[in-house]
Amino acid sequence: MPADRLHLVRHGEVHNPGRVLYGRLPNFRLSDDGREMTRAAARYVQSLDRPVSALYASPLQRTRESAEPFTTAFGLDPIIDERIIEPTNVFEGKRMQRAVFDPGNWRYLREPAIPSWGEPYVEVVARMDAAMTDAWNAADSGDVVMVSHQLPIWITHLAVTGKPLRHDPRRRRCALSSVTSFERDGDLWREVAYAEPASTAGAVDVGAV
């Protein structure tokens, strides 16, 4: 039998004093508040009183650290899956509020529907769907937890709910350590729940576009 439910969990707050867009840059760890956020996410999934049979994480430091409370809660070591990583982005290492006013960067903003500043949305949808489907089918039963990033989770939500992939990054419903849950309906995904179990008041959340 495959899995029963799949939870996409976003990582917690990152230590980012420069407030740059960190993307896939190395050595961006969770802040102390971010670690508490991840514990809240794990407690939420645990409170559902559903067996969790598999844990996956993106290879980046912040997602691997965000998976640690799930290891503690469910006794599972995370399987690292490159397909649920943050998309590429030409603005990595820059402060977006400054970058968008630099005429040298305007060429990257010309086609937001693709988007022209990074990995195409359709490619993110395809790799996320492949990773989710493989994880679903690999499970004998129970739930699967996948710790990923804001854009991959949000773009999956848009695709599953039949909405346009083009969107305003400032309006994503995907808070730090949020949990977006899916079930399988034949060959299609169906979103069944969204939760924000962590307190994010005052959090710095400027790491992705």
C-alpha positions in Angstrom: 0.0 0.0 0.0 1.2 3.6 -0.6 1.2 6.4 1.9 -2.0 7.9 3.5 -1.1 11.6 3.5 1.9 13.7 2.6 2.9 16.8 4.5 5.1 19.5 2.9 6.8 21.4 5.8 8.6 24.6 5.3 11.8 25.2 7.2 12.0 27.6 10.2 13.5 31.1 10.4 17.1 31.4 9.1 19.9 33.4 10.8 20.2 36.1 8.2 21.4 39.4 9.7 22.2 40.8 6.3 18.6 40.1 5.2 19.8 38.8 1.8 18.1 36.4 -0.5 20.0 33.3 0.4 18.5 30.8 -2.1 20.9 27.8 -2.4 23.9 29.6 -0.8 25.6 27.4 1.8 25.9 28.0 5.6 22.6 29.6 6.2 21.5 27.9 9.4 18.4 28.2 11.5 18.1 31.0 14.1 17.2 30.1 17.7 13.6 31.2 17.0 13.7 29.1 13.8 14.6 26.0 15.8 11.6 26.6 18.1 9.4 27.0 15.0 10.5 23.6 13.7 9.7 22.0 17.0 6.2 23.5 16.8 5.8 22.0 13.3 6.8 18.6 14.6 4.5 18.9 17.5 1.6 19.8 15.2 2.2 16.8 13.0 2.5 14.6 16.1 -0.8 16.0 17.4 -2.6 14.7 14.3 -2.1 11.2 15.9 -1.3 9.7 12.5 1.6 7.3 12.0 4.5 8.9 10.1 6.5 6.3 8.1 9.0 8.4 6.1 10.9 11.7 6.4 12.5 13.6 3.6 14.5 16.8 3.5 16.1 19.1 0.9 19.9 19.0 1.1 20.3 22.6 2.3 21.3 23.2 5.9 18.2 25.0 7.0 15.9 22.1 5.9 18.1 19.4 7.3 18.1 21.3 10.7 14.3 21.7 10.4 13.9 17.9 10.0 15.7 17.2 13.3 12.6 17.6 15.5 10.8 15.1 13.2 13.6 12.7 13.7 13.2 13.1 17.5 9.4 12.8 17.3 9.1 9.8 15.0 12.5 8.1 15.1 13.1 8.6 11.4 16.3 9.6 9.7 15.7 12.1 6.9 16.2 10.9 3.3 17.8 13.8 1.4 16.1 14.5 -1.9 17.6 17.1 -4.3 14.3 17.5 -6.1 12.7 19.4 -3.2 15.5 22.0 -3.0 15.1 25.8 -3.3 15.0 26.9 -7.0 18.0 28.7 -8.5 17.9 32.5 -8.4 20.1 35.2 -9.9 19.5 37.4 -6.9 21.2 35.1 -4.4 23.3 37.0 -1.9 21.6 40.3 -2.7 19.0 42.4 -0.8 15.9 42.4 -3.0 14.8 45.9 -2.0 18.1 47.3 -3.5 18.4 44.8 -6.4 15.0 45.6 -8.0 16.0 49.3 -8.3 19.3 48.6 -10.1 18.7 49.0 -13.8 21.3 46.3 -14.4 18.9 43.8 -12.9 15.8 44.8 -14.7 16.3 42.2 -17.5 15.8 39.5 -14.9 12.3 40.9 -14.1 11.0 41.1 -17.6 9.0 37.8 -17.6 7.6 37.1 -14.1 5.4 34.3 -15.4 8.4 32.1 -16.1 10.1 33.6 -13.9 13.0 35.2 -15.7 15.1 35.5 -12.5 15.4 31.8 -11.9 14.2 28.2 -12.4 11.0 28.1 -14.4 7.9 27.4 -12.3 6.9 24.4 -14.6 10.2 22.7 -13.8 9.7 23.2 -10.1 6.2 21.7 -10.3 7.6 18.7 -12.3 10.4 17.9 -9.9 8.2 18.4 -6.8 5.5 16.1 -8.2 8.1 13.5 -9.1 9.6 13.6 -5.6 6.2 13.5 -3.9 4.9 10.7 -6.1 8.0 8.6 -5.5 7.9 9.1 -1.7 4.1 8.3 -1.7 4.6 5.0 -3.6 7.7 4.0 -1.6 5.8 4.2 1.7 4.1 1.0 2.9 1.5 3.0 4.8 1.2 6.0 7.1 2.1 9.6 6.4 5.2 11.1 4.7 6.9 14.4 5.8 8.9 16.3 3.3 10.8 19.4 4.6 11.2 21.9 1.8 11.1 25.6 1.0 8.5 28.3 0.4 8.5 28.5 -3.4 8.4 24.7 -4.1 5.6 24.3 -1.6 3.6 27.3 -2.8 4.0 26.4 -6.5 2.9 22.9 -5.7 -0.2 24.4 -4.0 -1.0 26.5 -7.1 -0.5 23.5 -9.5 -2.6 21.2 -7.4 -5.5 23.7 -7.0 -5.4 24.6 -10.7 -4.4 28.2 -10.2 -2.0 30.1 -12.5 1.7 29.6 -11.6 2.4 33.3 -12.0 2.0 35.1 -8.7 3.3 37.9 -6.4 6.0 36.4 -4.2 4.9 38.7 -1.4 1.5 37.1 -1.2 2.4 33.5 -0.8 0.5 31.5 1.9 3.4 29.6 3.1 4.7 30.8 6.5 7.9 29.6 8.2 7.4 26.1 9.5 3.9 25.9 8.0 2.5 22.5 7.0 0.6 21.9 3.8 -0.9 18.5 3.5 -2.0 16.4 0.5 -3.7 13.2 -0.3 -3.8 11.2 -3.5 -7.0 11.0 -5.5 -6.2 8.5 -8.3 -3.4 10.0 -10.3 -3.9 13.5 -8.9 -2.9 15.3 -5.7 -5.6 16.9 -3.5 -4.7 19.5 -0.9 -6.4 18.6 2.4 -5.0 21.0 5.0 -2.8 24.0 5.7 -1.5 24.9 9.2 0.8 27.5 10.8 1.6 25.9 14.1 4.6 28.2 14.8 4.7 31.7 16.1 6.3 33.9 13.5 5.7 37.3 14.9 8.8 39.5 14.2 10.5 36.8 12.1 12.9 37.7 9.3 11.6 36.0 6.2 13.3 37.5 3.2 15.3 34.6 1.9 13.5 33.5 -1.3 11.8 34.9 -4.4 
